[in-house]
Every structure is written in structure tokens, then in C-alpha cells.
Amino acid sequence: MKTKLVTGIFALLLAIPSSGLFAGPLDGQCIALVHGILGFDDTKGLAAGLVKYWGGLDGYLRTQGAKVTTPGSSAANSIPVRADQIKTAVTSWMTSNGCAKVQLVGHSQGGLVVRYMVKNLGFNTKTATVTTVDSLHKGAPLADIVLAVIPSWLQPFANSALSLLAKLVYRDGRPQDVIAMGKSLTVSYVNSFNTTTPNVSGMKYYSYGNSMAWADLIQHPLMALTHPITWAGGLYYGLGGSNDGVVPLTSQKWGTYKGEAPSYWFATGIDHLQATNFEWSGQTYFDVNGWYLNIAKNAKAAL
């Protein structure tokens, strides 16, 4: 009798569609989390899977019923190159998972990548909504400052060395172009990009941003070093001083702006890396899972 009961329960579980096991508020939703510069596919991670760009967010969203991919592309390259790579990866994933349309969520340069895909690579027919997080829609003055420090005659040599380093660190045979990456983040480039890559008519665009209260070395050990430079660059380019350590807050706004992540009372804001829970760095300071759940719910409600 017990054997028959166990067999019956096992057969019932096999009969339930896999999506039914994880039915939730995002049931049936297809989401692509697109990384920014120096990013990678979280199914592999970095350093033998010990480093995660999205800090477990893809897994959490799956428990809420969504189908999620974290496509990888060249860690350091131009927007067109990365967009073509992401398009290929996402298209293949959609076919394998039965997704007619996908909600694109791009972080940092990834926000410009998904905008380029939708407008210039004909991906609009496969896109439900476009959402960007801490992206640089008016540029990142930090890139302008860094490139200005490197003389033009030295750039080809620096590019070769840094691109080779990127290949070795990421163990990625795809082309790397650090200088092209840097130029794609500059204020002048992004201003031109916005002219050639306007929003697709009828497509809904949402953006979310974050900022640091001040250069707190305890909570923001890396971004505290870049925050003052971004503050100065933001003021110089008329983008304001408030920033997440890499991108001025005003630059993060595109389409319908949905605001910043509500941080815990003891946090000094949320920085650029914490915004994706990179290596689980954000969850101590805000409800990262709840925030991304709301981001996904907002995109779903727009359909």
C-alpha cells in the first residue's frame, strides 16, 4: 500500500508542468538580466562560480515563477558588439524556453545595450518592455576623466594590454576592446547615441536609479574612491553631484523613472555594484529581492 502511495505521488509530481511547481506573481514571465561592463553570465559566474554579478537574483525570480536568463557577452567592448552577442544569446534562450517576448532589464552599460538591441537590431518584436537600472543615459563623466588621463598615442598599447588581461581574467575567447568600452560611456558618445537610438514608438521604457549619501568607506569600499570624481564630473557636465559612485543620478533616468531602491535606515545609500547585489554586496543594505520583484511586477503590469 505504501509503495503504491509513493508511486502515485511521484507520478503526480511528474505530471505537473515545471512552471507549476514555481507558480508565483511572475508566473510565465520571461526576463533577461543584462550585465554592464566587466560583467558575465551568472550561470557560470566568475572565479569558478564564486563571484556572481546578480547575486542570486536570477534564482530568486525563478522561485517567483519567472523564466530568467543572465546572458553573457564580451566583458569589455562597444555597445554594438555586446548588443549583437546578447541578442544571439537571448534569442536562443527564448526559443528553448518557449518565450514569445522577453522583458529586458539592463544594468549600467547593459541599459544602453538593450536599448540598442530594440532599436537598431530589430529586437523590438521580441521585447515586451525595456527596464534599466543605474544606467548611464546621459553618460558617465568618470569615463571622460579616465580617458583624458591616457594620451591618445598610448591608447592602442593600453588597449592591447588591458584587453589581453580581460581575456585572461574572464577566460573568454571573444574579442575585447577596453578603449571602445570606455568611449561608449563618455558624455559625448552617449549624447550621440541618444540621437541615433531613440525609443521605439509604442515600447514602454522604465528606469530605476540609486545614489550614495557620501563616500562611506565602510559600506562602499570601492565606490567611495570613485564617488568624489563622479561628483566633480557630474557638476562639470551639468548632471549634478548626486551619484552611485559611477553614474550621476540624473543620467540614470530614462523613459518613466521609478525612483531609487528604499535602503535600510543604517545604509548610506546604494552604490553601483550593490544595485545588482554584485557578490551579495547589496542585500545587507536593502531588500534587493523585493526591489527586483517589484521591478518585474511593474514590467508585467505594463503588458
C-alpha positions as a Markdown table, in Angstrom:
| # | Residue | x | y | z |
|---|---|---|---|---|
| 1 | Met | 0.0 | 0.0 | 0.0 |
| 2 | Lys | 2.8 | 2.4 | 1.0 |
| 3 | Thr | 4.6 | 1.6 | -2.3 |
| 4 | Lys | 1.6 | 2.3 | -4.3 |
| 5 | Leu | 1.0 | 5.6 | -2.5 |
| 6 | Val | 4.6 | 6.8 | -3.0 |
| 7 | Thr | 4.5 | 5.8 | -6.7 |
| 8 | Gly | 1.2 | 7.7 | -7.1 |
| 9 | Ile | 2.6 | 10.9 | -5.5 |
| 10 | Phe | 5.8 | 10.6 | -7.7 |
| 11 | Ala | 3.7 | 10.2 | -10.8 |
| 12 | Leu | 1.5 | 13.2 | -9.9 |
| 13 | Leu | 4.6 | 15.4 | -9.5 |
| 14 | Leu | 5.9 | 14.3 | -12.9 |
| 15 | Ala | 2.6 | 15.2 | -14.4 |
| 16 | Ile | 2.8 | 18.8 | -13.1 |
| 17 | Pro | 4.5 | 21.2 | -15.5 |
| 18 | Ser | 7.8 | 22.5 | -14.2 |
| 19 | Ser | 6.4 | 26.1 | -14.2 |
| 20 | Gly | 3.6 | 24.9 | -12.0 |
| 21 | Leu | 6.0 | 23.9 | -9.3 |
| 22 | Phe | 7.2 | 27.5 | -9.0 |
| 23 | Ala | 3.9 | 29.4 | -9.8 |
| 24 | Gly | 4.0 | 32.9 | -8.3 |
| 25 | Pro | 3.4 | 36.5 | -9.1 |
| 26 | Leu | 5.7 | 36.3 | -12.1 |
| 27 | Asp | 4.3 | 33.1 | -13.5 |
| 28 | Gly | 5.1 | 32.7 | -17.2 |
| 29 | Gln | 7.2 | 35.9 | -17.3 |
| 30 | Cys | 10.4 | 35.8 | -19.4 |
| 31 | Ile | 13.2 | 38.0 | -18.1 |
| 32 | Ala | 16.7 | 38.7 | -19.4 |
| 33 | Leu | 19.1 | 40.3 | -16.9 |
| 34 | Val | 21.8 | 42.0 | -19.0 |
| 35 | His | 25.0 | 42.9 | -17.3 |
| 36 | Gly | 27.1 | 46.1 | -17.8 |
| 37 | Ile | 30.9 | 46.4 | -18.4 |
| 38 | Leu | 33.2 | 43.8 | -17.0 |
| 39 | Gly | 30.1 | 41.6 | -16.4 |
| 40 | Phe | 29.5 | 37.9 | -17.1 |
| 41 | Asp | 26.8 | 35.2 | -17.3 |
| 42 | Asp | 25.8 | 34.2 | -13.8 |
| 43 | Thr | 25.1 | 30.6 | -14.8 |
| 44 | Lys | 28.9 | 30.3 | -14.9 |
| 45 | Gly | 29.9 | 33.2 | -12.7 |
| 46 | Leu | 33.5 | 34.3 | -12.2 |
| 47 | Ala | 36.3 | 32.6 | -10.3 |
| 48 | Ala | 34.8 | 29.1 | -10.7 |
| 49 | Gly | 31.4 | 30.4 | -9.9 |
| 50 | Leu | 32.3 | 32.1 | -6.6 |
| 51 | Val | 31.5 | 35.6 | -7.9 |
| 52 | Lys | 28.0 | 36.4 | -9.1 |
| 53 | Tyr | 27.1 | 39.6 | -11.0 |
| 54 | Trp | 23.4 | 39.4 | -10.0 |
| 55 | Gly | 24.0 | 38.0 | -6.5 |
| 56 | Gly | 21.4 | 35.2 | -6.8 |
| 57 | Leu | 18.6 | 37.5 | -8.2 |
| 58 | Asp | 18.0 | 35.2 | -11.1 |
| 59 | Gly | 17.4 | 32.3 | -8.8 |
| 60 | Tyr | 15.1 | 34.3 | -6.6 |
| 61 | Leu | 13.0 | 35.5 | -9.6 |
| 62 | Arg | 12.6 | 31.9 | -10.7 |
| 63 | Thr | 11.1 | 31.0 | -7.4 |
| 64 | Gln | 8.5 | 33.7 | -8.1 |
| 65 | Gly | 7.5 | 31.9 | -11.3 |
| 66 | Ala | 9.6 | 33.7 | -13.9 |
| 67 | Lys | 11.9 | 32.2 | -16.6 |
| 68 | Val | 15.2 | 34.1 | -16.2 |
| 69 | Thr | 18.4 | 34.3 | -18.2 |
| 70 | Thr | 21.6 | 36.1 | -17.5 |
| 71 | Pro | 23.3 | 36.2 | -20.9 |
| 72 | Gly | 27.0 | 36.9 | -21.1 |
| 73 | Ser | 28.9 | 38.9 | -23.6 |
| 74 | Ser | 32.4 | 40.4 | -24.0 |
| 75 | Ala | 33.3 | 41.9 | -20.7 |
| 76 | Ala | 34.9 | 44.9 | -22.3 |
| 77 | Asn | 33.6 | 46.1 | -25.7 |
| 78 | Ser | 31.5 | 48.6 | -27.5 |
| 79 | Ile | 27.7 | 48.7 | -27.3 |
| 80 | Pro | 27.0 | 47.4 | -30.8 |
| 81 | Val | 29.3 | 44.4 | -30.3 |
| 82 | Arg | 27.9 | 43.5 | -27.0 |
| 83 | Ala | 24.3 | 44.1 | -28.2 |
| 84 | Asp | 24.8 | 41.6 | -31.1 |
| 85 | Gln | 26.2 | 39.0 | -28.7 |
| 86 | Ile | 23.3 | 39.5 | -26.2 |
| 87 | Lys | 20.7 | 39.3 | -29.0 |
| 88 | Thr | 22.1 | 36.0 | -30.2 |
| 89 | Ala | 22.1 | 34.5 | -26.7 |
| 90 | Val | 18.7 | 35.8 | -25.7 |
| 91 | Thr | 17.1 | 34.7 | -29.0 |
| 92 | Ser | 18.4 | 31.1 | -28.5 |
| 93 | Trp | 17.2 | 31.1 | -24.9 |
| 94 | Met | 13.8 | 32.3 | -25.8 |
| 95 | Thr | 13.4 | 29.5 | -28.4 |
| 96 | Ser | 14.5 | 26.9 | -25.9 |
| 97 | Asn | 12.1 | 28.2 | -23.2 |
| 98 | Gly | 9.0 | 28.9 | -25.3 |
| 99 | Cys | 9.2 | 32.7 | -24.8 |
| 100 | Ala | 7.4 | 34.8 | -27.4 |
| 101 | Lys | 8.5 | 38.1 | -25.8 |
| 102 | Val | 11.0 | 39.0 | -23.1 |
| 103 | Gln | 11.3 | 41.7 | -20.6 |
| 104 | Leu | 14.8 | 43.2 | -20.9 |
| 105 | Val | 16.5 | 44.5 | -17.7 |
| 106 | Gly | 19.8 | 46.2 | -18.3 |
| 107 | His | 22.3 | 47.4 | -15.7 |
| 108 | Ser | 24.8 | 50.2 | -16.3 |
| 109 | Gln | 26.1 | 49.9 | -19.9 |
| 110 | Gly | 23.7 | 47.0 | -20.2 |
| 111 | Gly | 20.9 | 49.5 | -20.3 |
| 112 | Leu | 22.3 | 51.1 | -23.4 |
| 113 | Val | 22.9 | 47.6 | -24.9 |
| 114 | Val | 19.2 | 46.6 | -24.6 |
| 115 | Arg | 18.1 | 50.0 | -26.0 |
| 116 | Tyr | 20.4 | 49.4 | -29.0 |
| 117 | Met | 19.1 | 45.9 | -29.5 |
| 118 | Val | 15.5 | 47.0 | -29.5 |
| 119 | Lys | 16.0 | 50.0 | -31.8 |
| 120 | Asn | 18.9 | 49.0 | -34.1 |
| 121 | Leu | 18.9 | 45.2 | -34.2 |
| 122 | Gly | 15.2 | 44.6 | -34.8 |
| 123 | Phe | 14.6 | 43.0 | -31.4 |
| 124 | Asn | 11.5 | 45.2 | -30.7 |
| 125 | Thr | 9.3 | 42.4 | -32.0 |
| 126 | Lys | 10.6 | 40.1 | -29.3 |
| 127 | Thr | 10.7 | 42.6 | -26.5 |
| 128 | Ala | 7.8 | 43.2 | -24.0 |
| 129 | Thr | 9.4 | 46.1 | -22.0 |
| 130 | Val | 12.7 | 47.8 | -21.5 |
| 131 | Thr | 13.9 | 48.5 | -18.0 |
| 132 | Thr | 17.3 | 50.0 | -17.0 |
| 133 | Val | 18.9 | 50.0 | -13.6 |
| 134 | Asp | 21.7 | 52.5 | -12.7 |
| 135 | Ser | 22.3 | 53.0 | -16.4 |
| 136 | Leu | 24.1 | 56.0 | -18.0 |
| 137 | His | 21.6 | 57.6 | -20.4 |
| 138 | Lys | 23.5 | 60.9 | -20.3 |
| 139 | Gly | 26.9 | 59.4 | -20.0 |
| 140 | Ala | 29.3 | 58.7 | -17.1 |
| 141 | Pro | 31.8 | 61.6 | -16.6 |
| 142 | Leu | 34.1 | 59.2 | -14.8 |
| 143 | Ala | 34.9 | 57.6 | -18.3 |
| 144 | Asp | 35.7 | 61.1 | -19.7 |
| 145 | Ile | 38.1 | 61.8 | -16.9 |
| 146 | Val | 39.8 | 58.4 | -17.1 |
| 147 | Leu | 40.2 | 58.6 | -20.9 |
| 148 | Ala | 41.6 | 62.1 | -20.7 |
| 149 | Val | 44.4 | 60.8 | -18.5 |
| 150 | Ile | 45.5 | 58.3 | -21.1 |
| 151 | Pro | 47.3 | 60.1 | -24.0 |
| 152 | Ser | 46.0 | 59.3 | -27.5 |
| 153 | Trp | 49.4 | 57.8 | -28.5 |
| 154 | Leu | 49.3 | 55.4 | -25.6 |
| 155 | Gln | 45.7 | 54.3 | -26.0 |
| 156 | Pro | 46.4 | 51.5 | -28.6 |
| 157 | Phe | 49.1 | 50.0 | -26.3 |
| 158 | Ala | 46.9 | 50.3 | -23.2 |
| 159 | Asn | 44.0 | 48.8 | -25.1 |
| 160 | Ser | 46.1 | 45.7 | -26.2 |
| 161 | Ala | 47.4 | 45.1 | -22.7 |
| 162 | Leu | 44.1 | 45.6 | -20.9 |
| 163 | Ser | 42.1 | 43.6 | -23.5 |
| 164 | Leu | 44.5 | 40.7 | -23.1 |
| 165 | Leu | 44.1 | 41.0 | -19.3 |
| 166 | Ala | 40.3 | 40.9 | -19.7 |
| 167 | Lys | 40.6 | 37.7 | -21.8 |
| 168 | Leu | 42.8 | 36.0 | -19.2 |
| 169 | Val | 40.7 | 37.0 | -16.3 |
| 170 | Tyr | 37.4 | 36.1 | -17.9 |
| 171 | Arg | 38.8 | 33.1 | -19.8 |
| 172 | Asp | 36.8 | 34.4 | -22.8 |
| 173 | Gly | 37.9 | 34.0 | -26.3 |
| 174 | Arg | 35.5 | 36.6 | -27.6 |
| 175 | Pro | 37.0 | 40.0 | -28.7 |
| 176 | Gln | 37.7 | 42.5 | -26.0 |
| 177 | Asp | 38.2 | 46.3 | -26.6 |
| 178 | Val | 38.7 | 48.3 | -23.4 |
| 179 | Ile | 39.1 | 51.6 | -25.1 |
| 180 | Ala | 35.9 | 51.1 | -27.1 |
| 181 | Met | 34.2 | 50.2 | -23.9 |
| 182 | Gly | 35.4 | 53.4 | -22.2 |
| 183 | Lys | 34.5 | 55.6 | -25.1 |
| 184 | Ser | 30.9 | 54.2 | -25.1 |
| 185 | Leu | 30.4 | 55.5 | -21.6 |
| 186 | Thr | 31.5 | 59.1 | -22.2 |
| 187 | Val | 29.1 | 62.0 | -22.2 |
| 188 | Ser | 29.7 | 63.0 | -25.8 |
| 189 | Tyr | 29.3 | 59.4 | -27.1 |
| 190 | Val | 26.0 | 58.8 | -25.2 |
| 191 | Asn | 24.6 | 62.1 | -26.3 |
| 192 | Ser | 25.2 | 61.0 | -29.9 |
| 193 | Phe | 23.9 | 57.5 | -29.1 |
| 194 | Asn | 20.6 | 59.0 | -27.9 |
| 195 | Thr | 20.2 | 60.7 | -31.2 |
| 196 | Thr | 20.7 | 57.6 | -33.2 |
| 197 | Thr | 19.0 | 55.3 | -30.8 |
| 198 | Pro | 15.7 | 56.9 | -29.8 |
| 199 | Asn | 12.9 | 55.0 | -28.1 |
| 200 | Val | 10.9 | 52.7 | -30.2 |
| 201 | Ser | 7.3 | 54.0 | -30.7 |
| 202 | Gly | 4.9 | 52.1 | -28.6 |
| 203 | Met | 7.6 | 50.4 | -26.4 |
| 204 | Lys | 7.5 | 51.1 | -22.7 |
| 205 | Tyr | 10.7 | 52.1 | -21.1 |
| 206 | Tyr | 11.3 | 52.2 | -17.4 |
| 207 | Ser | 14.3 | 53.3 | -15.4 |
| 208 | Tyr | 15.5 | 52.9 | -11.8 |
| 209 | Gly | 18.4 | 54.6 | -10.1 |
| 210 | Asn | 20.5 | 54.8 | -6.9 |
| 211 | Ser | 22.9 | 57.2 | -5.2 |
| 212 | Met | 25.3 | 57.3 | -2.3 |
| 213 | Ala | 24.8 | 59.7 | 0.6 |
| 214 | Trp | 28.5 | 60.2 | 0.8 |
| 215 | Ala | 31.8 | 58.4 | 0.2 |
| 216 | Asp | 31.4 | 55.9 | 3.0 |
| 217 | Leu | 34.5 | 53.6 | 3.0 |
| 218 | Ile | 32.8 | 51.1 | 5.2 |
| 219 | Gln | 29.7 | 50.4 | 3.2 |
| 220 | His | 31.2 | 51.4 | -0.2 |
| 221 | Pro | 34.9 | 50.4 | -0.1 |
| 222 | Leu | 35.3 | 50.6 | -3.9 |
| 223 | Met | 32.7 | 53.3 | -4.9 |
| 224 | Ala | 33.9 | 55.6 | -2.1 |
| 225 | Leu | 37.0 | 56.1 | -4.2 |
| 226 | Thr | 35.2 | 57.0 | -7.4 |
| 227 | His | 32.3 | 58.9 | -5.8 |
| 228 | Pro | 34.1 | 62.2 | -5.4 |
| 229 | Ile | 35.4 | 62.0 | -9.0 |
| 230 | Thr | 31.9 | 61.3 | -10.4 |
| 231 | Trp | 30.6 | 64.1 | -8.2 |
| 232 | Ala | 33.0 | 66.6 | -9.7 |
| 233 | Gly | 32.5 | 65.3 | -13.3 |
| 234 | Gly | 28.7 | 65.4 | -12.8 |
| 235 | Leu | 28.9 | 69.1 | -11.8 |
| 236 | Tyr | 31.2 | 69.9 | -14.7 |
| 237 | Tyr | 28.9 | 68.4 | -17.3 |
| 238 | Gly | 25.7 | 69.8 | -15.7 |
| 239 | Leu | 24.5 | 66.4 | -14.5 |
| 240 | Gly | 24.6 | 67.2 | -10.8 |
| 241 | Gly | 26.7 | 65.8 | -8.0 |
| 242 | Ser | 24.4 | 63.0 | -6.7 |
| 243 | Asn | 25.7 | 59.7 | -8.0 |
| 244 | Asp | 26.1 | 55.9 | -7.2 |
| 245 | Gly | 29.9 | 56.0 | -7.4 |
| 246 | Val | 29.9 | 55.7 | -11.2 |
| 247 | Val | 26.9 | 57.3 | -12.8 |
| 248 | Pro | 25.2 | 60.6 | -11.9 |
| 249 | Leu | 21.6 | 60.1 | -10.7 |
| 250 | Thr | 20.2 | 62.4 | -13.4 |
| 251 | Ser | 21.9 | 60.2 | -16.0 |
| 252 | Gln | 20.2 | 57.1 | -14.7 |
| 253 | Lys | 16.7 | 58.4 | -15.7 |
| 254 | Trp | 15.1 | 57.3 | -18.9 |
| 255 | Gly | 11.5 | 56.8 | -20.0 |
| 256 | Thr | 9.3 | 56.5 | -16.9 |
| 257 | Tyr | 11.6 | 56.9 | -13.9 |
| 258 | Lys | 10.5 | 54.7 | -11.0 |
| 259 | Gly | 12.9 | 56.0 | -8.3 |
| 260 | Glu | 15.6 | 54.6 | -6.1 |
| 261 | Ala | 15.7 | 51.5 | -4.0 |
| 262 | Pro | 14.5 | 52.1 | -0.4 |
| 263 | Ser | 17.6 | 51.4 | 1.7 |
| 264 | Tyr | 17.6 | 50.3 | 5.3 |
| 265 | Trp | 17.9 | 53.1 | 7.9 |
| 266 | Phe | 21.6 | 52.5 | 8.6 |
| 267 | Ala | 22.6 | 52.5 | 5.0 |
| 268 | Thr | 24.4 | 55.4 | 3.3 |
| 269 | Gly | 22.6 | 54.9 | 0.0 |
| 270 | Ile | 23.1 | 52.2 | -2.6 |
| 271 | Asp | 26.1 | 52.2 | -4.9 |
| 272 | His | 26.6 | 51.0 | -8.5 |
| 273 | Leu | 27.6 | 47.4 | -7.6 |
| 274 | Gln | 25.1 | 47.0 | -4.7 |
| 275 | Ala | 22.3 | 47.8 | -7.1 |
| 276 | Thr | 22.6 | 44.3 | -8.7 |
| 277 | Asn | 23.6 | 42.6 | -5.4 |
| 278 | Phe | 27.0 | 42.0 | -7.0 |
| 279 | Glu | 28.7 | 39.3 | -5.0 |
| 280 | Trp | 25.8 | 39.7 | -2.5 |
| 281 | Ser | 27.0 | 43.2 | -1.6 |
| 282 | Gly | 23.6 | 44.9 | -1.6 |
| 283 | Gln | 21.3 | 42.6 | 0.4 |
| 284 | Thr | 22.7 | 43.9 | 3.7 |
| 285 | Tyr | 21.6 | 47.4 | 2.9 |
| 286 | Phe | 18.3 | 47.0 | 1.2 |
| 287 | Asp | 15.6 | 44.4 | 0.3 |
| 288 | Val | 17.2 | 43.6 | -3.1 |
| 289 | Asn | 14.9 | 40.6 | -3.8 |
| 290 | Gly | 11.8 | 42.7 | -3.0 |
| 291 | Trp | 13.0 | 45.6 | -5.2 |
| 292 | Tyr | 13.6 | 43.4 | -8.2 |
| 293 | Leu | 10.4 | 41.6 | -7.7 |
| 294 | Asn | 8.6 | 45.0 | -7.9 |
| 295 | Ile | 10.7 | 45.8 | -11.0 |
| 296 | Ala | 9.5 | 42.6 | -12.6 |
| 297 | Lys | 5.9 | 43.2 | -11.5 |
| 298 | Asn | 5.9 | 46.7 | -12.9 |
| 299 | Ala | 7.1 | 45.4 | -16.3 |
| 300 | Lys | 4.5 | 42.6 | -16.2 |
| 301 | Ala | 1.7 | 45.1 | -15.4 |
| 302 | Ala | 2.7 | 47.2 | -18.5 |
| 303 | Leu | 1.7 | 44.3 | -20.8 |
